[in-house]
Amino acid sequence: MKWKKKRDDAKAYLSQVKAAVKKADAMIDNIQAVRKVVDLFTRQITKFDALFFSLAQGTIATMKKHHYDTSLYNQKEKDQLCVTVSTLFSLSAFLKAPIMDKHQKLNKKAQNALNLMQNQINALESGHYDVAMIQSNQKGLENL
């Protein structure tokens, strides 16, 4: 009888261990998912930072050329200034977006923010954009 009790205790313990292992596996999966998201966000921020730096350099050169008098800007230069400022606000809004929800899952808002940022980066890199589109992305990010 004593060995049956030990066997039953061992089975109960094994069941607890299996449950703990399953829980640990789920936690590891969540941590790996978080890491992937963080890596993706880091890459986007790095790309966006480089693009913003390039835009800012052009804008600063334009500002110096006209001695900071915006009344002397042609339309292309005004658009350049708008895109640079809007890009800065977009980056700020992106950085404020919550990435994970209370269950450590990728937040839907974060996925939307990531998509908006990728669209804006692609547009800026390709040169196929206009001020309204960049400002629309900025508003989209700010409204998340």
N, C-alpha and C positions, 0 to 999 in steps of 0.2 A: 504494500500500500504506500509506503514511504517513497518508493521510486516513482509511482504514478503521480504523486504530488510534485516531486521534483521535475518530472517530465512536463506536467501541466504548467508549472512555474516557468520552465524553460521556454515552452511554447508561447506563453504570455509575454515573456521578455523578448523573444524573437519578434513577435508581432509589434511590440513597442519600438524595437530597433528598426524594423522595416518601415514603420510609420515615420520615424525620425529621419531615416535615410531619404525617404520620399520627399519629406519637407525640405531637407537640406538640398536635394537635387533641384527642387522648385526654386529655392532661394538662389542657387548658383545660376540657374537659367535666367532669373530676373536680373542678377548682377551682370551677366554677360550681355543681356539685352540693353541694359543701361549703358554699359561700356560702348556698345556699337553706336547707340544714339549719341553719346557724348563725343565719340570720334567723328561721327558725321557732322555734328554741330561745330566741332573744332575746325574741321576742314572748311566748312562753309564760312565760318568767321574769318579764317586765315585768308581765303580767297577774296572775301568781301573787303577785308582790311587792305589788301594789296590794291584792289580796284579803287577803293576810296582814296588811298594815298596818291595813286596816279591821277585821279580826277582832281584832287585837292591841289596837286602841283600845277596842273593846267590852269585851274581857277586862280591860284595865287599869282601866277605869271600874268594872267589877264588883268587882275586887279592892280598889280604894280605897273603894267603897261599904261593903264589909264589913270594912274595916281589915285586909285580907289574912288574914282568918280563914276558911278554906275550910269549916269546920264550919257556917257560916251560909249557905252556898250552897244554893239550891234545885236541883232536877234540871236545869232548863234552863241555869242558870249553870254547873253542873258540866260539862254537855255542851259548853257554849261554851268552857270552859277546855280540855277534852280536844281539841276540834276545832282550837283555836288551836295547841296544842302539837303535835298530830299533823301539822298543816299545815306547821309549821316544820320538823319532821323530814322530811316529804315533800319540801319544797324542798331541804333539805340533801342528801337521797339523790339527787334529780334532778340537782343540780349536780355530784355525784360520778360520775354515769353516764358512761362513755366514749362519745363521740359517733361517732368514726370508727375503723374497724379498720385493720390494718396495710397494707391495700391502698387506703386512703383512700376506702373505701365506708362508707355509713351502717351503723353497727353495729346488729345486730338488737336488742340490749339498749337502745340509744338509741331506736329506734322504739317498743319496748315502754314505755320510760320516758315518752316523749312522749305515747303513748296514755293511759297512766295519769294523767299530769298533765292532759291535756285533759279526761278524764272527771271528775277531781276539780274542776277549775276550773269546768266546766259545772254540776256539782252545787252547788258553793258559790255560783255566780252566780245559779242558779235558786232556791236555797233548798231543793231537793229532795235532802236527804241525811240520814244519821244518823251517829252517832259510829262505829258498827261499820264502815260503808262507808268512812269517811275513814281509819280505822285500818287497814282492809284494803288500801286504796291505798298507805298509808304502808309497810306490810309488803311489798307488791308491789315498791315502788320500792327498798326496802332490800335485797331479795333478788335484785336484778338483778346 
